[in-house]
Every structure is written in structure tokens, then in C-alpha cells.
Amino acid sequence: MQNPNERTAWHEQARQLSIDTRALIGGARVELQGSARFDSVNPQDGSIIASLVSASQVDVDAAVASARQAFSQGCWSQLSPHQRSRTLLRLADQIEQHREELALLDSIEMGMPVSTSLPDIAVASGIVRGVAERVGTLSEQLLPSAPDTLALNLRVPHGVVAAITPWNFPLYVALAKVVPALAMGNSVVLKPSELASLSCLRLGDLALAAGIPAGVLNVITGLGGQTGRLLALHEDVDCLSFTGSTATGRLLMQYAGQSNLKALLLECGGKSPQIVLDGLDDLDGLARALVQGFVWNSGQVCVSGTRILVARALYQPLLDRMVGLMEAMRGGDPLQAATQLGPLASEAQLRRVGTMVEAARSRGGRIATGGAPDRDAGLCHYRPTLFTDLPHGDALMQEEVFGPVAGLLAFDTPEQALQLANDSRYGLSATLWTRDFALANRMARQVRGGPVTVNAVASPGPSYAMGSSVEPAGASGFGVEGGTAGLLAYTRAKSLHFRLA
Ligand code: NAD
């Protein structure tokens, strides 16, 4: 392709995509047996991209059996960490070589502008490299013991890991689960969101091309209430790694309990605070960052900072600037390189956002800007929306909207800010803005949330390259992601004791 930054070039490339909707099981693309189907719909214009099959019990059994067989044969699980690491580095190469196709698939399926999806694929391949490099540094632990004994602590793979993922960063979130699981020797069955499956299906092809043996990574498509449920209830799945809504996370805990007590990792919803402390002077830059903190990816970001708590002295100047910036924002065609604001992922999501905004308005919430769809921009666009004067206990300040909608509230003391920030059933992440680093350090340690970001916009995932680890709290779920602890989350502890004499 000549120039990927030109609108016509992206549209032309989208037209030329050859889309294979078949599942990947046992190293081959196969037609699923299920009778239920669903469409992948472009949220920018409502066009149907593809029709996919929702995997049935027979299909789920086949995918899990394929993963189990590969695991038991040891073609991957018995390799050394260094051998797996080398293969994962080749997977990173494959992802980078196909980055435009992968970015395009995410953009047409869930509306993320290519200006976001292309760098997102680069970050995603960084996850693969980060994990590949880290897995080679893990060591088994020799325990102090008597001269005639040898004792070791080991970490062993669970076996078959099922990964169920959402649509907001389709490939990125899938890689954040699949790659650590693979690195530790597990076999995987991936079920992406029904709204955005295509980049994950291509990931299956790329894994094979990189040399990951057949059956080690399987990708099946399907509806959550059918295929997802069957996977979560499956007796031969050892670990279920999920990212998605808290409501689905609750169901998965029940399914694990009803079936084989499979291990669970749940990354669920959030309602994260952005706390702005007094004494800041670059208010233009700060306003830009605060808006980006909840409008990026049209607000469909788990760590979106949607409760904006501002020191009273800065409240009005920041409100004025934020409203100005938000009113200047224009949604656009995701396949136009200049577009920063795309549509929501589906008409259902547009309705959900609209309903929550209307309900808050009817409870007396004042809308400083936004509060309506933006039909001129495309089918599922919603205007960036800012509420003021909502009580902190209002549902809009407590429930995840998953759209470009936030509430702004003033506080008088840092203690009050901390109390408000922690007044949430969620505990996913938090952002602090201040020049007082002693105060930032104290508050960052006390605020609920896995990643706490100071003086930068929160990013959605842990940095595998840096090795940071995060774990949600409360209704945001549990289970570590990122760093060495995030790799160990895909293992069980085991110990060996040898009597030598
Ligand atoms: P969702 O819960 O509706 O769906 C997520 C996945 O679960 C999809 O693959 C879906 O098919 C599947 N699913 C749905 N019902 C199921 C069931 N009964 N049994 C098994 N699987 C089922 O979430 P979504 O709407 O796709 O994504 C948005 C949510 O994801 C938001 O709440 C967001 O905060 C959350 N999210 C969290 C993080 C994080 O790291 N904590 C990251 C991204 C998204």
C-alpha cells in the first residue's frame, strides 16, 4: 500500500481484506457446527462485515480437546522457557508485519480510529516481546535443606486456559491474556467478543506461522451467553481468564463453582477517579489530559477516568477549558487518519450510554456539554459529555457508562478527595495530578486501584516491558496482570522433595 495515512488508502485496504470467519481448532481453520449465527457490524455506518457462527457444545468440546491434547503431548508445555520465548518473539514479528491489517480489522469492527488502533497494535506486540523476554528470566527455587535431601519450589502451567475477551481493545486485551498463558506452557482456547472477533482469528494464523504448534492456541467465535458460558462451564478447562463487565464476571464465578472449580482471573469494570490537587498552573495542558482521560477510544476504556475530582480553586477554570475542548472535538470516520474520536462499538452501546445520560439528567444532573448522539459523525457516535453538580452517590458517578461521559466535582481538602475517590464499589485504577510529590506518594498508596498514574493519562494495561504488575479490587475483579506476577498467575505452585541417600 502506498500511503497508509490517507483516507482513501485505508478504505481501499478495507475493501481488499479477505476475511476468513472460520474458527481455528487443532491448527486448522474449520467450519463450526453451531446453528446460531451473528453478524459483525461496522458501527460507523451499520454495514455488515461478516456473518459468524456461534460455537456450540460440540465445537467448544472440540476446541478444548484440541488444547488438552496439545498440552498432554508436551509439544509446547514441555519446551524450555527459552524455546517458548524464541517462538513468542517470532509471533511479535508476525504481528508487526501484519499490523495494518490487524489495526484495520479492529477499526472496522468496533470503530476505533486507525490513529488509535495502529499504535495499539504496536503496544500489543510490545506485550509479546515483554513477556517473551521475561519468561526466560524466571527461575525455579532451590530450598534450603539437609545434605541428603533436595527440595525445589516450581511453578507449573494450569493446563488448558480459556480466555474470554471484550471488544474495546480486541487484539490488545486478547494478547494480554493469551501470551502470558502460552509463555508459561499452557494451551489456550480464546473466545473473543462477538462484536470484534476478526483480529483474534488472524492472531491464530499468525501464531501458527510463528511456530506455535497446532492445538496450542485455538480461537472460537461465539455469543457470550452461549459459547462463553459453555467454555466457562467446561469440566476440562483448568483456568478461565476473563476481561469484561462486572455483570459477566459474577456469572463466571458461578459457572466455575458449578463446574470444576477452575481457577479464575477476572478483569472487570471500573469507575476510576482523576484527582486534581491544588497548585497546578498549566491548566490548558491539564484540561486536555483530563478530557483525554475519559474520551480516548470514545470512553470505552476500562481505566477511563470518569469521576473527575478537582480542588475547588481550579474547578471553574478547568470546567471552562474542558467544555471548550470538548465542544471543539468532532467525531469522524475511523478510517480517516486525522480522526481522533470514533463511534461507540455498537448501537446497543449507544443506547446504553444514552439511557444512562438521560436518567442522570432526569435526576437533576446538569450537562455542561454533550448529552446527545452525534448522527452527523456516523451511526454510533456520541458527543463527549460532562456532568456537573451531580452528588457523588448518583448512579452516573457510581456506575460504569463505557462511553465518553464523566462527572466533575469540587473538593476542599486532599482528605476529602481521597474519601470520594475510594467511595466506589470498583477499584480498577486512579490518576493524580499534582506538583506535591510527597502528597502524591501518600495519596497514591491509599487510593484504591491497581495502576495509579501520577501526572499522566492512565493507559489501559500494565506495562509488560517495564514489568509492572497490577491487580483490581472490589467489583473490578481479581488476578494479577503484568510483570513476573502476571506470568505466575497462569501457573500453580508445586514443590519437589528428593531423598538423595
Ligand atoms: P461483556 O462482559 O459483555 O463481554 C465480555 C466477554 O464476555 C465477551 O467475549 C462476551 O461474549 C463474553 N460473555 C458475555 N456473557 C457471557 C456469559 N454469560 N458467559 C460467558 N461469557 C460471556 O463486556 P464487554 O461489553 O465486551 O466489554 C466491556 C466491559 O469490559 C466493561 O465493563 C469494561 O470495563 C470491561 N473491561 C475491563 C478491562 C480490565 O482490564 N479490567 C479491560 C477492558 C474492558
Boltz pocket constraint, residues with backbone or C-beta under 6 A from the ligand:
constraints:
  - pocket:
      binder: B
      contacts: [[A, 164], [A, 165], [A, 166], [A, 167], [A, 168], [A, 173], [A, 191], [A, 192], [A, 193], [A, 194], [A, 222], [A, 223], [A, 224], [A, 225], [A, 226], [A, 227], [A, 228], [A, 229], [A, 230], [A, 232], [A, 243], [A, 244], [A, 245], [A, 246], [A, 247], [A, 248], [A, 249], [A, 251], [A, 267], [A, 268], [A, 269], [A, 270], [A, 301], [A, 302], [A, 400], [A, 402], [A, 428], [A, 460], [A, 472], [A, 476]]
      max_distance: 6.0
